[in-house]
Amino acid sequence: MKKLMILAMGMMLSSTTFAQDEVETTVSSDIVSSYIWRGLDLGGVSVQPTLGVGYKGLSLTAWGNVGLAEPNDTKEFDLTLGYTLGNLNIGITDYWFNSGLDPQNRYLRYDAHSTNHLFEANIGYDFGVASVQWFTNFAGNDGANKDGDRAYSSYLEFVVPFKIASVDWTATAGAVPFATSFYETSGFAITNLSLRATKAIAVTNSFTIPVFAQVTTNPCSQKAYLAFGITLQP
């Protein structure tokens, strides 16, 4: 799954925007060695395209993932509607995965008890030196709590960007506050501690390719991951 909340794009994805009459368009694609999302391993080598438009704080973004390593790797298509007002942001994301409650994996299947869609709301605030985001699943193929009821699975994330020499760094800490099968937690758990470095490699005087590497640990599952990626953009 991933993360692609429109309002967290700047933390997880490099992009290019073109301004025309105050309308911004985002077109890019990441190629990653593994798909790690909120401390969870969702597959191997993957392509992750992004297409988005924005106008006066309102944004609509499509994000996808296609695993290339194994046939069962995650295929994902997300649509996010977001709004930013000053340092405050809110958003709603419709995630679709190639596995879930529908054995036929139909995209247009929205039945509450047989869909592969998941709906998540988020709210966040950027303090400048750090930002915080809260995400909660409110409909669709959510996880279950200890009693077997809908968990309204939630995730809290703190992000601190900084720069060392000419490299951009991002430190992230994420936690799941309640028990849920969605994040495979039995209660409050820290699921994501990561450090990411991004550097733009000059190909010509006018063309660069951002590359990034990220170390992620999940204290809850006691797993660790090292991922590498590049961003392609016009």
Stockholm file with secondary structure:
# STOCKHOLM 1.0

chainA/1-234         MKKLMILAMGMMLSSTTFAQDEVETTVSSDIVSSYIWRGLDLGGVSVQPTLGVGYKGLSLTAWGNVGLAEPNDTKEFDLTLGYTLGNLNIGITDYWFNSGLDPQNRYLRYDAHSTNHLFEANIGYDFGVASVQWFTNFAGNDGANKDGDRAYSSYLEFVVPFKIASVDWTATAGAVPFATSFYETSGFAITNLSLRATKAIAVTNSFTIPVFAQVTTNPCSQKAYLAFGITLQP
#=GR chainA/1-234 SS CCCCCGGGHHHHCCCCEEEETTEEEEEEEEEESSCEETTEECCSSEEEEEEEEEETTEEEEEEEEEESSCTTSCEEEEEEEEEEETTEEEEEEEEEESSSSCTTCCTTCCCTTSCSEEEEEEEEEECSSCEEEEEEEEEESCCBCTTSSBCCCEEEEEEEEEEETTEEEEEEEEEECSCBTTTTBSSSEEEEEEEEEEEEEESSSSCEEEEEEEEEEETTTTEEEEEEEEEECC
#=GC SS_cons         CCCCCGGGHHHHCCCCEEEETTEEEEEEEEEESSCEETTEECCSSEEEEEEEEEETTEEEEEEEEEESSCTTSCEEEEEEEEEEETTEEEEEEEEEESSSSCTTCCTTCCCTTSCSEEEEEEEEEECSSCEEEEEEEEEESCCBCTTSSBCCCEEEEEEEEEEETTEEEEEEEEEECSCBTTTTBSSSEEEEEEEEEEEEEESSSSCEEEEEEEEEEETTTTEEEEEEEEEECC
//
